[in-house]
Amino acid sequence: MTLVLNLVKNRRLLLKFSTEELKQRFSGSYLGVLWAFINPLITITIFYFVFHIGFKSAPAENVPFVLWLMAGMFPWMFFSESVMSACGSILEKPYLVKKIVFEVSILPPVKILTSLYIHSFFLLVMFIMFLLNGISPDIHFLQVFYYIFCLISLALGLGWLTSSIVIFIRDISQIVGLFIQFGFWLTPIFWSHKIMPEKFQFFIKLNPLFYIIEGYRDSLVNKVWFWEKPQETLYFWGFTLSVLFMGTYLFRRLKPHFSDII
């Protein structure tokens, strides 16, 4: 709870750092921060022309395939970018780590909040795409905010965990990158878990991202509430709270040694 309370206490600093992070990411370019929003638009345009016009993909779960794909792709992009950037967040700013008065625990959340800005724009465009395809929003759309909270909670735990270990074992960043690559293909983003034999579906559901991606699709496409899947919900929060506990515990134990190693 100490690290979580630090986020609340330093919320203004967190917001300031995240906006500065977004500006610095595109500093030196003529369009600046606009690139953060141009890239999503280009991605969506590519999806539309490749899958909707080029491949003429069959509808998935009674909606155009491109919409079904976006509902799974966008949360994955937010998660992967958050975890990868949070992993190296402390190594990027050694001058802040050496300042005794600075609370370094906010550095991984800064990366996650920065990614959330871009993800919010993705969501806005996705909602517009649904409207253009004749799918009107209903109360189930609000459930997306619950799954965003799930994403942030999992990314926070992994961010604190990996950012504290990578200072002592630099290979962790490469290992995280490998897990992200494997996870992309093992998570049902481009494919439905229903095509797998029933005996393998249990192992697919062990992936915590399965719960979130299916949750986005339940909110936007299938109109299913998260409490209608009690076993999957309990498993996800059991896993996520365990990761948060390990992440915060290791971060607090290793934090006094950060300045010596860096």
C-alpha positions as CSV (number, residue, x, y, z in Angstrom):
1,M,0.0,0.0,0.0
2,T,3.0,2.3,0.6
3,L,3.8,2.5,-3.1
4,V,0.2,2.9,-4.1
5,L,-0.2,5.8,-1.6
6,N,3.0,7.3,-3.0
7,L,1.3,7.5,-6.4
8,V,-1.7,9.4,-4.9
9,K,0.6,11.7,-2.9
10,N,2.8,12.4,-6.0
11,R,-0.1,12.5,-8.5
12,R,0.8,16.0,-9.8
13,L,4.4,15.0,-10.3
14,L,3.2,11.8,-12.0
15,L,1.0,13.8,-14.4
16,K,3.8,16.3,-15.1
17,F,6.4,13.6,-15.8
18,S,4.0,11.6,-18.1
19,T,3.2,14.6,-20.2
20,E,6.9,15.5,-20.5
21,E,7.6,11.9,-21.4
22,L,5.1,12.1,-24.2
23,K,6.7,15.3,-25.5
24,Q,10.3,14.0,-25.2
25,R,9.4,10.8,-27.1
26,F,8.8,12.9,-30.2
27,S,11.1,15.9,-29.6
28,G,13.0,17.1,-32.6
29,S,10.2,16.2,-35.1
30,Y,8.1,18.8,-36.8
31,L,4.8,17.4,-35.8
32,G,5.9,16.6,-32.2
33,V,3.3,14.9,-30.0
34,L,0.9,14.6,-33.0
35,W,3.0,11.5,-34.1
36,A,1.6,9.7,-31.0
37,F,-1.9,10.0,-32.6
38,I,-0.9,9.8,-36.3
39,N,0.6,6.3,-35.7
40,P,-2.6,4.8,-34.4
41,L,-4.5,6.2,-37.3
42,I,-2.1,4.7,-39.8
43,T,-2.3,1.4,-37.9
44,I,-6.1,1.4,-38.1
45,T,-6.0,2.3,-41.8
46,I,-3.7,-0.6,-42.5
47,F,-5.9,-3.0,-40.6
48,Y,-8.9,-1.8,-42.6
49,F,-7.4,-2.1,-46.0
50,V,-5.6,-5.4,-45.3
51,F,-8.4,-7.3,-43.6
52,H,-11.6,-5.7,-44.7
53,I,-10.8,-4.8,-48.3
54,G,-7.8,-7.0,-49.2
55,F,-8.4,-10.3,-47.5
56,K,-12.2,-9.7,-47.2
57,S,-12.1,-11.5,-43.9
58,A,-15.3,-13.2,-42.8
59,P,-17.1,-11.5,-39.8
60,A,-16.1,-12.7,-36.4
61,E,-18.8,-13.1,-33.8
62,N,-21.3,-11.1,-36.0
63,V,-19.1,-8.0,-36.4
64,P,-16.6,-7.1,-39.2
65,F,-13.3,-8.9,-38.6
66,V,-11.3,-5.6,-38.4
67,L,-13.4,-4.5,-35.4
68,W,-13.0,-7.8,-33.7
69,L,-9.3,-7.6,-34.3
70,M,-9.0,-4.0,-33.0
71,A,-10.8,-5.0,-29.8
72,G,-8.0,-7.5,-29.1
73,M,-5.0,-5.7,-30.6
74,F,-5.4,-2.3,-28.9
75,P,-5.2,-3.6,-25.3
76,W,-2.3,-5.8,-26.2
77,M,-0.4,-2.8,-27.7
78,F,-1.1,-0.8,-24.5
79,F,0.1,-3.7,-22.3
80,S,3.3,-4.5,-24.3
81,E,4.4,-0.9,-24.6
82,S,3.7,-0.2,-20.9
83,V,5.7,-3.2,-19.6
84,M,8.6,-2.8,-22.0
85,S,9.0,0.9,-21.2
86,A,8.4,0.5,-17.5
87,C,11.1,-2.1,-17.3
88,G,13.9,0.4,-18.2
89,S,12.3,3.4,-16.6
90,I,14.7,3.6,-13.7
91,L,17.8,2.9,-15.8
92,E,16.8,5.8,-18.1
93,K,17.0,8.4,-15.3
94,P,19.9,7.6,-13.0
95,Y,20.2,11.2,-12.0
96,L,16.8,11.0,-10.3
97,V,17.7,7.8,-8.5
98,K,20.7,9.4,-6.8
99,K,18.4,12.2,-5.4
100,I,17.5,11.1,-1.9
101,V,14.3,13.2,-1.8
102,F,12.9,11.8,-5.1
103,E,10.4,8.9,-5.0
104,V,11.7,6.7,-7.7
105,S,8.7,4.3,-7.4
106,I,6.7,6.7,-9.6
107,L,9.0,6.2,-12.7
108,P,7.4,2.9,-13.9
109,P,3.9,4.3,-13.5
110,V,4.9,7.4,-15.5
111,K,5.6,5.1,-18.5
112,I,2.3,3.3,-18.0
113,L,0.4,6.6,-17.8
114,T,2.1,7.9,-21.0
115,S,1.0,4.7,-22.8
116,L,-2.5,5.2,-21.4
117,Y,-2.8,8.6,-23.2
118,I,-2.2,6.9,-26.5
119,H,-4.4,4.0,-25.7
120,S,-7.2,6.4,-24.9
121,F,-7.0,7.9,-28.4
122,F,-7.0,4.3,-29.8
123,L,-10.2,3.7,-27.9
124,L,-11.9,6.8,-29.2
125,V,-11.1,5.9,-32.8
126,M,-12.3,2.4,-32.2
127,F,-15.6,3.6,-30.8
128,I,-16.0,5.8,-33.9
129,M,-15.3,2.7,-36.1
130,F,-18.0,0.8,-34.3
131,L,-20.5,3.6,-34.9
132,L,-19.6,3.8,-38.6
133,N,-20.3,0.1,-38.9
134,G,-23.8,0.6,-37.4
135,I,-22.9,-0.8,-33.9
136,S,-24.3,1.7,-31.4
137,P,-22.7,1.9,-27.9
138,D,-24.7,0.6,-25.0
139,I,-24.1,0.2,-21.2
140,H,-21.7,-2.7,-21.8
141,F,-19.2,-0.3,-23.4
142,L,-18.6,1.3,-20.0
143,Q,-17.1,-2.1,-18.9
144,V,-14.0,-1.2,-21.0
145,F,-12.9,1.1,-18.1
146,Y,-12.9,-1.9,-15.7
147,Y,-10.6,-3.8,-18.1
148,I,-8.4,-0.7,-18.4
149,F,-8.0,-0.8,-14.7
150,C,-7.1,-4.5,-15.0
151,L,-4.5,-3.7,-17.5
152,I,-3.0,-0.9,-15.4
153,S,-2.9,-3.1,-12.3
154,L,-1.1,-6.0,-14.1
155,A,1.3,-3.6,-15.8
156,L,2.1,-1.8,-12.5
157,G,3.0,-5.1,-10.8
158,L,5.2,-6.2,-13.7
159,G,6.7,-2.7,-14.1
160,W,7.8,-2.5,-10.4
161,L,9.0,-6.1,-10.6
162,T,11.1,-5.9,-13.8
163,S,12.4,-2.3,-13.2
164,S,13.9,-3.3,-9.9
165,I,15.5,-6.5,-11.1
166,V,16.9,-5.1,-14.4
167,I,19.3,-2.8,-12.4
168,F,21.1,-5.9,-11.1
169,I,20.5,-8.2,-14.1
170,R,20.5,-6.2,-17.3
171,D,19.4,-9.3,-19.4
172,I,15.9,-8.9,-17.9
173,S,15.0,-6.3,-20.5
174,Q,15.8,-8.8,-23.3
175,I,13.9,-11.6,-21.5
176,V,10.9,-9.3,-21.1
177,G,11.1,-8.6,-24.9
178,L,11.1,-12.3,-25.7
179,F,8.1,-12.9,-23.4
180,I,6.2,-10.1,-25.2
181,Q,7.0,-11.6,-28.6
182,F,5.9,-15.1,-27.5
183,G,2.9,-13.7,-25.7
184,F,1.6,-11.9,-28.8
185,W,1.2,-15.2,-30.7
186,L,0.1,-17.3,-27.8
187,T,-2.7,-14.8,-26.9
188,P,-5.9,-15.0,-29.0
189,I,-5.5,-11.7,-30.8
190,F,-5.6,-12.6,-34.4
191,W,-7.3,-16.0,-33.7
192,S,-10.2,-17.2,-31.6
193,H,-9.4,-19.5,-28.7
194,K,-12.5,-21.5,-29.8
195,I,-10.6,-23.0,-32.7
196,M,-8.3,-24.8,-30.3
197,P,-9.1,-28.3,-28.9
198,E,-10.9,-28.2,-25.6
199,K,-8.0,-29.9,-23.8
200,F,-5.7,-26.9,-24.7
201,Q,-8.1,-24.1,-23.9
202,F,-7.4,-24.4,-20.2
203,F,-3.7,-23.5,-20.8
204,I,-4.7,-20.6,-23.0
205,K,-6.9,-19.2,-20.3
206,L,-3.9,-19.2,-17.8
207,N,-2.6,-16.3,-19.7
208,P,-3.8,-13.2,-17.8
209,L,-4.0,-11.2,-21.1
210,F,-6.7,-13.7,-22.3
211,Y,-9.0,-12.4,-19.6
212,I,-8.5,-8.8,-20.6
213,I,-8.7,-9.2,-24.4
214,E,-11.8,-11.4,-24.1
215,G,-13.1,-8.8,-21.7
216,Y,-12.7,-6.0,-24.3
217,R,-14.5,-8.2,-26.8
218,D,-17.2,-9.0,-24.3
219,S,-17.7,-5.3,-23.7
220,L,-17.8,-4.2,-27.3
221,V,-19.0,-7.2,-29.2
222,N,-20.5,-10.0,-27.1
223,K,-22.3,-7.9,-24.5
224,V,-21.2,-10.1,-21.5
225,W,-20.5,-8.7,-18.0
226,F,-17.3,-9.7,-16.2
227,W,-19.2,-11.1,-13.2
228,E,-20.7,-13.6,-15.6
229,K,-17.3,-15.2,-15.7
230,P,-16.5,-15.6,-11.9
231,Q,-13.8,-18.3,-12.2
232,E,-11.8,-16.3,-14.8
233,T,-12.2,-13.1,-12.8
234,L,-11.0,-14.7,-9.6
235,Y,-8.1,-16.3,-11.3
236,F,-7.1,-13.0,-13.0
237,W,-7.2,-11.0,-9.8
238,G,-5.4,-13.7,-7.8
239,F,-2.6,-13.7,-10.4
240,T,-2.5,-9.9,-10.7
241,L,-2.5,-9.3,-6.9
242,S,0.3,-11.9,-6.6
243,V,2.4,-10.0,-9.2
244,L,1.6,-6.7,-7.5
245,F,2.7,-8.1,-4.2
246,M,6.0,-9.5,-5.6
247,G,6.7,-6.3,-7.5
248,T,6.2,-4.0,-4.6
249,Y,8.0,-6.2,-2.2
250,L,11.1,-6.6,-4.4
251,F,11.1,-2.9,-5.3
252,R,11.1,-1.8,-1.7
253,R,13.8,-4.4,-0.7
254,L,16.1,-3.5,-3.6
255,K,15.4,0.3,-3.8
256,P,18.1,1.2,-1.2
257,H,20.8,-0.4,-3.5
258,F,19.7,1.3,-6.7
259,S,22.0,4.3,-6.4
260,D,25.0,2.1,-5.6
261,I,24.6,-0.1,-8.7
262,I,23.6,2.6,-11.1
